[in-house]
Amino acid sequence: MMSTHCKDEKSCQQACCGLCCTKIENFGVMAGKTPILTNVNLHIHCGELTAIIGPNGAGKSTLLKALLGEVPHTGAIRFMQASGASTRSSLVMGYVPQSLNLDTTTPTSVLDLFLACRTNRPTWLFKPRKEVEKIHQSLSKVRAEHLLNRRLGALAGGELQRVLLALALEPIPELLLLDEPVSGIDQNGLELFYETVSELRKAYDLSVILVSHDMDMVRKYADRVVLLNQTVLQSGRPEEVMESDAFYEVFSLKWRKNREGGERA
């Protein structure tokens, strides 16, 4: 199921089916006297995968941290559900970071990690069968059920990120934030992660914000792309943004566009 695009608050409330649209208005973040983000205005639509792209230092990760409430900001962030406007504290958000620093010698398994997050009991003493079955089902959503008893330190990068994605879906969030979740992962793992996120978006009508440098994957899987460099330079369908003058200028590819234009002429 996919929601229709929201044009205003009334249509958002009618289309969201209880899930979430996010409106970011006149948004800014400062680090001391240095502006990190300035006058950012975005509407993250229900049921869409919105990719945030831009150069290093553009403020992409800062934007996600502000949405999570981890850094102070100016302006407003409004979350809208079928019942009307919602506050950040009442919103269910899932988050997958760029990476997780692990001791590769740790005996902690994927099952242990999930049990530690789900229960307050020592995981090495008590592993309820019903909880184990639920965790197996959660991992199956991201094609990772075979990793249930694998040590965290023995997971490949793509495997670990799918485990973290499964954890971010407990419970199913209204807004899923992915901060360069496949950085450094091989091509097969990259493709599998994007396929999985796309399937989850469709299955649960998720609003997804993905920070990414993987332009081929963004073009293939994103519904909407935002080109960010301290402020929004361009926003729209992938082909619109990635063929814009702003895109070529930001990534120092203007020479390439000029050459391609000359060849077509």
Secondary structure, DSSP 8 states (H G I E B T S, - for coil): ------SSHHHHHHHSTT--EEEEEEEEEEETTEEEEEEEEEEE-TT-EEEEE--TTSSHHHHHHHHTTSS--EEEEEEEETTEEE-GGGS-EEEE-S-----TT---BHHHHHHHHH-SS-TTT---HHHHHHHHHHHHTTT-GGGTTSBGGG--HHHHHHHHHHHHTSS--SEEEEESTTTT--HHHHHHHHHHHHHHHHHHT-EEEEE---HHHHHHH-SEEEEESSSEEEEESHHHHHTSHHHHHHTT-HHHHHHHHHHH-
